[in-house]
Amino acid sequence: MQAEDIQPTPAPVPQPAQPTKTFFGLAQDAGRQGFSRPAFNDDYVARFPEDPYGQETAPNARAWRVYVEEAAAFDENMVGQSRDGLDVMLVFAGLFSAVVTSFLVQVSQNLQADFSEMSALLLHDLLVVQLAMVDGATVNITTPSINPAEKFEPDVIDIWINGLWVVSLTTSLVVALASVLVKQWLHRYMTFRSGTPELRSHIRQFRFMGLEKWRVLIIIGMLPIIMHISLLLFFTGLTLF
């Protein structure tokens, strides 16, 4: 066989890379329907090897390490949901308090005498008397249009409106204050716990028992109800207004 008869083998043409299919930012697995998820090792034996004999309750024992990891996942889910709700509640309570305050400043003036209106009425009576004197006519004014010495009594509707909006503003501020306090409690609850797994387990359990003792989760659940009551009181006063 001569050298010129040997044909060179053509080099393989590189195929263009297939683009990875994504759906809402998740990589879709080409081999099956659905989406690829990061692998999670749920084998406790591989993740947490058995302790040597007699070391089942040691500071670094398997039971403590399992508790720390499971509690961390539980706390992250619980505190994350609570923080999101508290952030929304805090912003809404602050804005709502500002709105109620602006209305309350206006209607609170109805609970006291309007001295500008009183001065205008007295000046009108004085002007009538002076014009009558100029014309030489007699004016029979035994009592002025308004007596400044009389005790001012506000209208019942004004009292109800102010009362409703004051209570509404108070409850809204209570919600805002409680939201700030609860956020501080949750931040303290999730503070990094150093030490051995046994010590971290004891600290976490101590904090969780305090969280249940002070009914923090119940307080978080009550805040939207109190905010709804505040809204109801405001709209009731707005209807009377």
C-alpha positions as CSV (number, residue, x, y, z in Angstrom):
1,M,0.0,0.0,0.0
2,Q,1.4,3.3,-1.0
3,A,1.5,6.3,1.3
4,E,-0.5,8.5,-1.1
5,D,-3.4,6.0,-1.0
6,I,-3.9,6.4,2.8
7,Q,-6.7,8.9,3.4
8,P,-6.5,11.0,6.6
9,T,-9.3,10.4,9.1
10,P,-11.5,13.5,9.3
11,A,-11.5,15.1,12.7
12,P,-14.9,15.0,14.5
13,V,-16.9,18.1,14.2
14,P,-17.8,19.5,17.7
15,Q,-21.5,19.7,18.3
16,P,-22.8,22.9,19.7
17,A,-23.8,22.6,23.4
18,Q,-27.4,22.1,24.0
19,P,-28.8,25.0,26.1
20,T,-30.0,24.0,29.5
21,K,-33.7,24.2,29.7
22,T,-34.9,26.3,32.6
23,F,-38.3,27.0,34.0
24,F,-38.6,30.0,36.4
25,G,-34.9,29.8,37.1
26,L,-34.8,26.0,37.8
27,A,-32.8,23.7,35.6
28,Q,-34.9,21.1,33.9
29,D,-33.6,17.5,33.8
30,A,-33.5,16.3,30.1
31,G,-33.9,12.7,31.1
32,R,-37.2,13.1,32.9
33,Q,-40.1,15.4,33.3
34,G,-39.7,17.8,36.1
35,F,-36.7,19.7,37.5
36,S,-33.4,18.7,39.0
37,R,-33.0,19.3,42.7
38,P,-29.9,19.3,44.7
39,A,-29.2,16.0,46.2
40,F,-29.9,15.7,49.9
41,N,-28.3,13.0,51.9
42,D,-31.0,11.7,54.2
43,D,-29.0,8.8,55.4
44,Y,-28.5,9.4,59.1
45,V,-26.0,6.6,59.4
46,A,-23.7,8.3,56.8
47,R,-24.2,11.8,58.1
48,F,-24.0,10.9,61.8
49,P,-21.9,7.8,62.4
50,E,-22.7,5.8,65.5
51,D,-20.9,6.7,68.7
52,P,-18.4,4.4,70.3
53,Y,-19.7,2.2,73.1
54,G,-20.2,4.2,76.2
55,Q,-20.1,7.6,74.4
56,E,-23.8,7.9,73.6
57,T,-24.3,10.9,75.9
58,A,-20.9,12.5,75.3
59,P,-20.8,16.3,74.4
60,N,-20.3,15.4,70.8
61,A,-22.6,12.4,70.7
62,R,-24.7,11.5,67.7
63,A,-28.0,12.4,69.5
64,W,-26.9,16.0,70.1
65,R,-25.7,16.5,66.6
66,V,-28.9,15.3,65.1
67,Y,-30.9,17.5,67.5
68,V,-28.9,20.6,66.6
69,E,-29.3,20.1,62.8
70,E,-33.1,19.3,63.0
71,A,-33.7,22.2,65.4
72,A,-31.8,24.6,63.1
73,A,-34.0,23.7,60.2
74,F,-37.2,24.0,62.3
75,D,-36.2,27.3,63.7
76,E,-35.2,28.8,60.4
77,N,-38.6,27.9,58.9
78,M,-40.5,29.2,62.0
79,V,-38.6,32.4,62.5
80,G,-38.4,33.2,58.7
81,Q,-42.2,33.1,58.3
82,S,-42.7,35.2,61.5
83,R,-40.2,37.8,60.4
84,D,-41.9,38.3,57.0
85,G,-45.2,38.8,58.6
86,L,-43.8,41.2,61.2
87,D,-42.1,43.3,58.6
88,V,-45.3,43.8,56.7
89,M,-47.3,44.4,59.9
90,L,-44.7,47.0,61.1
91,V,-44.8,49.0,57.9
92,F,-48.6,48.9,57.7
93,A,-49.1,49.9,61.3
94,G,-46.7,52.9,60.9
95,L,-48.4,54.2,57.8
96,F,-51.9,53.6,59.2
97,S,-50.9,55.5,62.4
98,A,-49.8,58.5,60.4
99,V,-53.1,58.5,58.5
100,V,-55.2,58.3,61.7
101,T,-53.1,61.0,63.3
102,S,-53.7,63.5,60.5
103,F,-57.5,62.9,60.8
104,L,-57.4,63.1,64.6
105,V,-55.6,66.5,64.5
106,Q,-58.5,68.0,62.5
107,V,-61.4,66.6,64.4
108,S,-59.9,67.2,67.9
109,Q,-60.5,70.9,67.3
110,N,-64.2,70.3,67.6
111,L,-63.9,69.3,71.2
112,Q,-63.1,72.9,72.2
113,A,-64.7,76.3,71.6
114,D,-63.8,78.0,68.3
115,F,-62.6,81.4,69.6
116,S,-62.2,82.8,66.1
117,E,-65.9,82.1,65.4
118,M,-66.8,83.6,68.7
119,S,-64.8,86.8,68.1
120,A,-66.5,87.1,64.6
121,L,-70.0,86.9,66.2
122,L,-69.2,89.5,68.9
123,L,-67.7,91.8,66.3
124,H,-70.8,91.5,64.2
125,D,-73.0,92.5,67.2
126,L,-70.8,95.5,67.9
127,L,-70.9,96.6,64.2
128,V,-74.7,96.4,64.2
129,V,-74.9,98.6,67.3
130,Q,-72.5,101.1,65.9
131,L,-74.4,101.3,62.6
132,A,-77.6,101.8,64.5
133,M,-76.1,104.6,66.5
134,V,-74.9,106.4,63.4
135,D,-78.4,106.2,61.8
136,G,-80.0,107.3,65.1
137,A,-82.1,104.2,65.3
138,T,-82.6,102.2,68.4
139,V,-81.4,98.6,68.5
140,N,-82.8,96.3,71.1
141,I,-80.0,93.8,71.8
142,T,-80.5,92.4,75.2
143,T,-78.1,89.4,74.8
144,P,-75.2,88.9,72.4
145,S,-75.2,86.2,69.8
146,I,-72.8,84.2,71.9
147,N,-71.8,84.3,75.6
148,P,-68.1,83.6,76.1
149,A,-68.8,82.9,79.8
150,E,-71.0,79.9,78.9
151,K,-69.5,76.4,79.3
152,F,-68.7,74.8,75.9
153,E,-70.3,71.5,75.3
154,P,-69.1,69.6,72.2
155,D,-71.4,67.6,70.0
156,V,-72.0,64.0,70.8
157,I,-71.0,62.9,67.3
158,D,-67.6,64.7,67.7
159,I,-67.0,63.0,71.0
160,W,-67.7,59.6,69.4
161,I,-65.5,60.3,66.4
162,N,-62.6,61.4,68.6
163,G,-63.0,58.5,70.9
164,L,-63.0,55.9,68.1
165,W,-60.0,57.4,66.4
166,V,-58.0,57.7,69.6
167,V,-58.6,54.1,70.4
168,S,-57.8,53.1,66.8
169,L,-54.5,55.1,66.9
170,T,-53.6,53.5,70.3
171,T,-54.2,49.9,69.1
172,S,-52.2,50.7,65.9
173,L,-49.2,51.9,68.0
174,V,-49.5,48.9,70.2
175,V,-49.2,46.7,67.2
176,A,-46.1,48.6,66.0
177,L,-44.5,48.4,69.4
178,A,-45.2,44.7,69.8
179,S,-43.8,44.0,66.3
180,V,-40.5,45.7,67.2
181,L,-40.3,43.8,70.5
182,V,-41.1,40.4,68.9
183,K,-38.5,41.0,66.1
184,Q,-35.9,41.6,68.8
185,W,-36.9,38.5,70.6
186,L,-36.6,36.4,67.4
187,H,-33.2,38.0,66.7
188,R,-32.0,37.0,70.1
189,Y,-33.5,33.5,69.7
190,M,-31.6,32.9,66.5
191,T,-28.3,34.3,67.8
192,F,-25.4,32.0,67.0
193,R,-24.8,29.4,69.7
194,S,-21.2,28.3,70.1
195,G,-19.9,25.3,72.0
196,T,-20.3,21.6,71.8
197,P,-23.4,20.1,70.3
198,E,-24.6,19.2,73.8
199,L,-24.3,22.8,75.0
200,R,-25.9,24.2,71.9
201,S,-28.8,21.8,72.3
202,H,-29.3,22.9,75.9
203,I,-29.2,26.6,74.9
204,R,-31.6,26.1,72.0
205,Q,-34.1,24.2,74.2
206,F,-33.8,26.8,76.9
207,R,-34.6,29.6,74.5
208,F,-37.4,27.6,72.9
209,M,-39.0,27.0,76.3
210,G,-38.8,30.7,76.9
211,L,-40.5,31.4,73.6
212,E,-43.4,29.1,74.5
213,K,-43.6,30.5,78.1
214,W,-44.1,34.0,76.9
215,R,-46.5,32.9,74.1
216,V,-44.5,34.7,71.4
217,L,-46.1,32.8,68.6
218,I,-49.5,33.5,70.0
219,I,-48.6,37.2,70.2
220,I,-47.5,37.1,66.5
221,G,-50.9,35.6,65.6
222,M,-52.8,38.2,67.6
223,L,-51.2,41.2,65.9
224,P,-53.2,41.0,62.7
225,I,-56.4,40.6,64.7
226,I,-55.6,43.8,66.7
227,M,-54.8,45.6,63.5
228,H,-58.2,44.6,62.0
229,I,-59.9,46.0,65.1
230,S,-58.0,49.2,64.7
231,L,-59.1,49.4,61.0
232,L,-62.7,48.7,62.0
233,L,-62.7,51.5,64.6
234,F,-61.2,54.0,62.1
235,F,-63.8,53.2,59.4
236,T,-66.6,53.4,62.0
237,G,-65.4,56.9,63.0
238,L,-65.0,57.8,59.3
239,T,-68.6,56.8,58.7
240,L,-69.8,59.1,61.5
241,F,-67.5,61.9,60.2
